[in-house]
Amino acid sequence: MKNILVIGASGQIGTELVLALRKRFGNDSTIASDIKIPNKTVLDSGVFEKLDILDKKQLKSIIDKHQIKEVYLLAALLSATAEKHPNFAWKLNMDGLFNVLDLAKEKIIDKVFWPSSIAVFGPTTPRENTPQITVMEPTTVYGISKLAGERWCEYYFNQYNVDVRSIRYPGLISYSSLPGGGTTDYAVDIFYSAKKGETFNCFLKEDTELPMMYMEDAIRATINLMETQKENIKIRSSYNIAGFSFTPKDIYDEIKTNIPNFSINYQPDFRQKIADSWPKSIDDQQAKKDWNWTPEFNLKKTIGTMLKNIRLS
């Protein structure tokens, strides 16, 4: 058995990743950690450690205490929130990564997962079927930190043989936890307005197409990548993966077939400029080739699942 530490277990991805890892490897082998207290399901199903990822001494203490061999580092300030707090976003996103990579460099841990994002791309990147290797000139603090992180992950692998693995997540949709300040958050928030019978105020234009993915696919991709034999991992910066792409109007029209009285207003804000710098669709052939990645959810299946499972209380 291997002991796993998830850092950022209270976030949108972390909440579901902890539960999936505990289901697969056992409740006792997956330690949840965050600076914030997670939800009751995470707390009740296994061990939780309060952790500030910027405190390297505390991180090392928890890793030693639980004999951790794999770390999933999810703690970060996301795109929209990072634009409001750029200095802290850079410090959190970069210093947290170095704290974990250095422990792997010292052979205290064996394997690291660190998520990147489509935010690494920018307005000069080809927006249709964005390639694995392409022009990357991000215009946000979040994107800059993720691009820098990709380069450092590859560097630590090449120089120190650190087994670090990464995925460039698209926008993620989930009913189990609320999003945490990203530019694609509208694609979750819209379901709550629909279920409440409220008009949804969308902060993006109706024709803003972005790559998205249902959370179950993202969690499966993450665990599959980490379970793949080391020699099969050819990309040590971060892998493109794709689910499906849609616009706010696409998701609204599909929800409206289920809730006919649902209405929407489009009120673009500062997040529109961020979205306009990101891809419309992603080429993920490398992930399919190296570790047999394939999504299971399309837009229609995702919307049906969300409307069925979202609870307002």
C-alpha positions as CSV (number, residue, x, y, z in Angstrom):
1,M,0.0,0.0,0.0
2,K,1.1,3.6,-0.7
3,N,0.1,6.6,1.3
4,I,-1.2,9.6,-0.6
5,L,-1.5,13.2,0.4
6,V,-4.0,15.5,-1.4
7,I,-3.2,19.2,-0.8
8,G,-6.1,21.5,-1.5
9,A,-8.7,18.9,-0.5
10,S,-11.4,21.5,0.1
11,G,-11.4,22.8,-3.4
12,Q,-13.6,21.8,-6.4
13,I,-11.2,19.1,-7.7
14,G,-9.8,18.1,-4.3
15,T,-13.1,17.2,-2.8
16,E,-13.9,14.6,-5.4
17,L,-10.3,13.4,-5.9
18,V,-10.0,12.5,-2.2
19,L,-13.2,10.5,-2.3
20,A,-12.1,8.7,-5.5
21,L,-8.7,7.9,-4.2
22,R,-10.1,6.6,-0.9
23,K,-12.5,4.4,-2.8
24,R,-9.7,3.0,-4.9
25,F,-6.9,2.7,-2.4
26,G,-8.7,2.7,1.0
27,N,-9.8,5.4,3.4
28,D,-6.7,5.1,5.6
29,S,-4.2,5.5,2.7
30,T,-5.4,8.9,1.4
31,I,-4.8,11.9,3.7
32,A,-6.7,15.1,2.9
33,S,-5.2,18.4,3.7
34,D,-6.1,22.1,3.2
35,I,-5.9,25.4,4.9
36,K,-9.7,25.3,5.0
37,I,-11.8,22.6,6.6
38,P,-13.3,20.3,3.9
39,N,-16.9,19.1,3.7
40,K,-18.4,16.5,6.0
41,T,-18.0,13.6,3.5
42,V,-14.3,14.2,3.3
43,L,-13.9,14.7,7.0
44,D,-15.9,11.6,8.0
45,S,-14.3,9.2,5.5
46,G,-10.6,9.5,6.5
47,V,-7.8,11.6,8.0
48,F,-7.7,15.3,7.5
49,E,-4.7,17.5,8.3
50,K,-4.9,21.3,8.3
51,L,-2.0,22.5,6.1
52,D,-0.7,25.8,4.7
53,I,1.3,24.7,1.6
54,L,3.6,27.7,2.1
55,D,4.8,26.3,5.4
56,K,7.4,23.8,4.2
57,K,8.3,22.6,7.7
58,Q,4.6,21.8,8.4
59,L,4.4,20.0,5.0
60,K,7.4,17.9,5.7
61,S,6.1,17.0,9.2
62,I,2.8,15.7,7.7
63,I,4.6,13.7,5.0
64,D,6.8,12.1,7.7
65,K,3.9,11.5,10.0
66,H,1.9,9.6,7.5
67,Q,4.8,8.1,5.5
68,I,3.5,9.8,2.3
69,K,4.8,8.5,-1.0
70,E,2.5,10.3,-3.5
71,V,1.4,14.0,-3.4
72,Y,-1.4,15.5,-5.4
73,L,-0.8,19.3,-5.2
74,L,-4.1,21.1,-6.0
75,A,-3.7,24.2,-3.8
76,A,-3.8,27.3,-6.0
77,L,-5.5,30.7,-6.6
78,L,-7.6,30.4,-9.8
79,S,-7.8,32.7,-12.8
80,A,-10.4,35.3,-11.8
81,T,-9.4,35.4,-8.1
82,A,-5.7,35.6,-9.0
83,E,-6.3,38.8,-11.1
84,K,-7.5,40.5,-7.9
85,H,-4.6,39.3,-5.8
86,P,-1.7,38.9,-8.2
87,N,1.2,39.0,-5.8
88,F,-0.3,36.4,-3.4
89,A,-1.4,34.2,-6.4
90,W,2.2,34.1,-7.7
91,K,3.5,33.2,-4.2
92,L,1.0,30.5,-3.5
93,N,1.0,28.9,-6.9
94,M,4.8,28.9,-7.3
95,D,6.2,28.5,-3.8
96,G,3.7,25.7,-3.1
97,L,5.0,23.8,-6.1
98,F,8.6,24.3,-5.2
99,N,8.0,23.0,-1.6
100,V,6.6,19.7,-3.1
101,L,9.1,19.4,-5.9
102,D,12.0,19.8,-3.5
103,L,10.8,17.0,-1.3
104,A,10.6,14.8,-4.4
105,K,14.1,15.9,-5.4
106,E,15.3,14.8,-1.9
107,K,13.6,11.4,-2.5
108,I,11.3,11.9,0.5
109,I,8.3,11.4,-1.8
110,D,8.2,9.2,-5.0
111,K,5.6,10.8,-7.2
112,V,3.9,14.2,-7.7
113,F,0.7,15.3,-9.5
114,W,0.4,19.0,-10.2
115,P,-2.4,20.4,-12.4
116,S,-1.9,22.9,-15.1
117,S,-4.6,24.6,-17.1
118,I,-5.8,25.9,-20.5
119,A,-4.8,29.2,-19.0
120,V,-1.2,28.6,-20.1
121,F,-2.4,29.5,-23.6
122,G,-2.9,33.0,-24.8
123,P,-4.3,35.2,-27.6
124,T,-1.4,34.2,-29.9
125,T,-2.1,30.5,-29.5
126,P,-4.1,28.7,-32.2
127,R,-7.6,28.6,-30.7
128,E,-9.1,25.7,-32.7
129,N,-7.8,22.3,-31.8
130,T,-5.0,23.8,-29.8
131,P,-1.9,21.5,-30.2
132,Q,0.1,19.9,-27.4
133,I,3.1,21.9,-28.3
134,T,2.4,25.5,-29.5
135,V,2.8,29.2,-28.9
136,M,2.1,29.9,-25.2
137,E,1.9,33.6,-24.1
138,P,-0.6,33.7,-21.3
139,T,-2.0,37.1,-20.2
140,T,-3.2,36.3,-16.7
141,V,-1.3,35.8,-13.4
142,Y,-2.8,32.3,-13.1
143,G,-1.7,31.4,-16.7
144,I,1.8,32.8,-16.2
145,S,2.2,30.8,-13.0
146,K,0.9,27.6,-14.6
147,L,3.2,28.0,-17.6
148,A,6.2,28.7,-15.3
149,G,5.1,25.6,-13.2
150,E,5.1,23.4,-16.3
151,R,8.6,24.5,-17.2
152,W,9.8,23.8,-13.6
153,C,8.1,20.4,-13.6
154,E,9.9,19.4,-16.8
155,Y,13.2,20.8,-15.4
156,Y,12.9,18.8,-12.1
157,F,12.3,15.6,-14.2
158,N,15.2,16.2,-16.5
159,Q,17.7,17.4,-13.9
160,Y,16.7,15.4,-10.8
161,N,14.5,12.5,-12.2
162,V,11.5,13.7,-10.2
163,D,8.5,11.7,-11.3
164,V,6.1,14.6,-11.7
165,R,2.9,14.4,-13.9
166,S,0.5,17.0,-15.0
167,I,-2.7,17.7,-16.9
168,R,-3.9,20.9,-18.5
169,Y,-7.5,21.0,-17.1
170,P,-10.2,22.7,-19.2
171,G,-13.2,24.2,-17.4
172,L,-14.6,21.6,-14.9
173,I,-18.3,21.0,-14.2
174,S,-19.4,19.3,-10.9
175,Y,-22.4,19.1,-8.6
176,S,-20.4,17.9,-5.6
177,S,-18.6,21.1,-4.7
178,L,-18.8,24.8,-5.7
179,P,-16.1,26.3,-8.0
180,G,-13.4,28.4,-6.6
181,G,-13.0,31.6,-8.6
182,G,-12.3,30.5,-12.2
183,T,-13.3,32.0,-15.5
184,T,-15.4,28.9,-16.4
185,D,-17.4,29.0,-13.1
186,Y,-20.5,30.1,-15.0
187,A,-20.9,26.6,-16.3
188,V,-21.6,25.4,-12.8
189,D,-23.4,28.4,-11.4
190,I,-25.9,28.3,-14.2
191,F,-27.4,25.1,-12.9
192,Y,-28.1,26.5,-9.5
193,S,-30.0,29.5,-11.0
194,A,-32.0,27.1,-13.2
195,K,-33.0,24.9,-10.3
196,K,-34.0,27.9,-8.2
197,G,-36.1,29.3,-11.0
198,E,-34.0,32.4,-11.2
199,T,-32.7,34.4,-14.2
200,F,-29.0,33.6,-14.7
201,N,-26.6,36.6,-15.1
202,C,-23.8,35.2,-17.2
203,F,-20.4,37.1,-17.0
204,L,-19.4,35.9,-20.5
205,K,-20.9,36.7,-24.0
206,E,-23.3,34.1,-25.4
207,D,-21.0,33.0,-28.1
208,T,-17.8,32.5,-26.0
209,E,-16.7,28.9,-26.8
210,L,-14.4,27.2,-24.3
211,P,-13.2,23.7,-23.6
212,M,-15.0,22.0,-20.7
213,M,-15.1,18.6,-18.9
214,Y,-17.3,16.8,-16.5
215,M,-15.5,16.3,-13.2
216,E,-15.8,12.5,-13.2
217,D,-13.8,12.4,-16.4
218,A,-11.2,14.8,-15.0
219,I,-10.8,12.7,-11.8
220,R,-10.5,9.5,-13.8
221,A,-7.9,11.1,-16.1
222,T,-5.9,12.3,-13.1
223,I,-5.8,8.9,-11.4
224,N,-5.1,7.0,-14.7
225,L,-2.2,9.3,-15.5
226,M,-0.7,8.7,-12.0
227,E,-1.2,4.9,-12.4
228,T,0.5,4.8,-15.9
229,Q,3.9,3.2,-16.0
230,K,6.6,5.8,-15.8
231,E,8.2,4.9,-19.2
232,N,4.9,5.6,-21.0
233,I,4.8,9.3,-19.8
234,K,6.3,11.2,-22.6
235,I,5.2,14.7,-21.6
236,R,6.7,16.1,-18.4
237,S,5.4,19.6,-18.7
238,S,1.6,19.0,-18.9
239,Y,-0.8,16.9,-21.1
240,N,-3.6,18.4,-23.1
241,I,-6.9,16.7,-22.4
242,A,-10.3,17.4,-23.9
243,G,-13.9,16.7,-23.1
244,F,-16.2,18.9,-25.1
245,S,-16.6,22.6,-26.0
246,F,-19.6,24.8,-25.8
247,T,-20.8,28.4,-25.4
248,P,-23.0,29.9,-22.7
249,K,-25.8,29.9,-25.3
250,D,-25.3,26.2,-26.0
251,I,-25.6,25.2,-22.3
252,Y,-28.5,27.6,-21.7
253,D,-30.4,26.1,-24.7
254,E,-29.8,22.6,-23.5
255,I,-30.9,23.4,-19.9
256,K,-34.0,25.2,-21.3
257,T,-35.2,21.9,-23.0
258,N,-35.4,20.5,-19.4
259,I,-36.6,23.7,-17.7
260,P,-38.6,25.7,-20.3
261,N,-39.1,28.8,-18.1
262,F,-35.4,29.3,-17.5
263,S,-34.0,32.7,-18.6
264,I,-30.6,34.3,-19.0
265,N,-28.9,37.7,-19.2
266,Y,-25.5,38.3,-20.6
267,Q,-23.4,40.8,-18.6
268,P,-19.8,40.3,-19.6
269,D,-17.2,41.5,-17.1
270,F,-13.4,41.4,-16.7
271,R,-13.5,37.6,-17.2
272,Q,-14.6,38.0,-20.8
273,K,-11.1,39.3,-21.7
274,I,-9.6,36.2,-20.0
275,A,-11.9,33.8,-21.8
276,D,-11.1,35.5,-25.2
277,S,-7.4,34.6,-24.7
278,W,-8.1,30.9,-24.2
279,P,-8.7,28.1,-26.7
280,K,-12.0,27.0,-28.1
281,S,-11.1,23.4,-28.5
282,I,-8.1,21.2,-27.5
283,D,-6.1,18.5,-29.4
284,D,-5.4,15.7,-26.9
285,Q,-4.0,13.1,-29.2
286,Q,-0.8,12.8,-27.1
287,A,-2.7,11.8,-24.0
288,K,-4.7,9.3,-25.9
289,K,-1.5,7.8,-27.4
290,D,0.5,7.7,-24.2
291,W,-2.0,6.6,-21.6
292,N,-5.2,5.8,-23.5
293,W,-7.1,8.9,-22.4
294,T,-10.7,9.1,-23.6
295,P,-13.7,11.1,-22.2
296,E,-17.0,9.5,-21.3
297,F,-19.2,12.6,-20.9
298,N,-20.5,14.9,-23.6
299,L,-22.6,18.1,-23.1
300,K,-26.0,16.4,-23.1
301,K,-24.9,13.7,-20.6
302,T,-23.3,16.3,-18.3
303,I,-26.3,18.5,-18.2
304,G,-28.6,15.6,-17.4
305,T,-26.3,14.4,-14.6
306,M,-26.1,18.0,-13.2
307,L,-29.8,18.7,-13.2
308,K,-30.5,15.3,-11.6
309,N,-28.0,15.6,-8.8
310,I,-27.7,19.3,-7.8
311,R,-29.2,20.0,-4.4
312,L,-30.1,23.5,-3.3
313,S,-30.1,23.0,0.5
